Amino acid sequence: MKQQKIELLSIVIPAYNEETVLERFHEEVTGILRSLSIRYELIFVNDGSSDGTLEKLKQLKAADASVSFIDLSRNFGKESAMKAGLDHVAGDAAIVMDSDLEHPPSLIPDMVAAYREGYDVIHARSSVRVGQSRARHLLSGSFYSMMNRLAGDEVQFADGDKDFVLLSRKALDSVLQLSEYNRFSKGLFKWIGYPSKTVYFEQGTREEGASKWKLTSLITYSIDAITSFSLVPLRFSSYLGLLVSFFAFIYMLVIIGQTVFLGNQVAGFPTLVTLVLFMSGVILISLGIIGEYVARIFLEVKGRPIYFVNEYVPSEHEA
Ligand code: UDP
């Protein structure tokens, strides 16, 4: 494996209503980066925060020339904010991480070391989940195992995989070529391929504020994840159709047998109602699945930009 050098390391940090934690984040990250003695830039993306996040970023910028910030025109969501940051990377390697200290800056040296060894994509995965309920743990565990079954070999996920990743310039350029509107970055970082390595950390509890994910957003996130990487649900309706037809055929033979050989009067009404309701359910589920894909095709063909920038203040490295 060919060793790689870092001239400039860019850190991309999406921030949505994180005013309380930004200063501490900046302090911890710069402490770690200075100890590594590499040139760096911190690209903060203000994703339409309604608190004082932007003011905090301006203060950080005034005090530290390595800071750059992108102020988006409104809240576009974390995926879009990450893309905005990655589009502005000047370095030859980029790290994407959360601004709420859920992703420990102390892992950066390990990631940089793996990059220097020659890896292009370095994923961070948490090994222990402190402060997460058993139910949520079970739910995310079963989500990932279902996802892996659906997605096939090109992308395999593990419980504990994070949007905390280091990308070499080569890997980053590949990610930037993926211009899809519905982004599931965790999957995209794997889908691009290249030599990759996973580094582990112990997940702590959140430092400040609560997670901004509601149950509904988690469901949308899961549907996005599945529809971005799998066509299996679309085949589901065909398989279900075949299965139902098979049982209907057997049932028909049974009824014919009963009428012809046993002379039984067939009770039609309850059977009919049950079958009609069952089939309606099957049809609606299939339509719903197709609808999910059609909706995404609709969003993609509109080809709208993923975000708009209200203000961009570059770091000293780009200015
Ligand atoms: N975030 C963002 N836009 C959003 C929601 C979140 O940029 O609409 C940022 C947030 O500031 C944080 C990261 O994405 O840096 C992760 O957010 P959060 O902690 O809410 O998600 P979780 O860690 O629970 O997945």
Residues whose N, C-alpha, C, O or C-beta is under 5 A from the ligand:
A	BS01	UDP	P14 A15 Y16 E18 D47 G77 K78 A81 D98 S99 D100 A210 S211 K212 W213
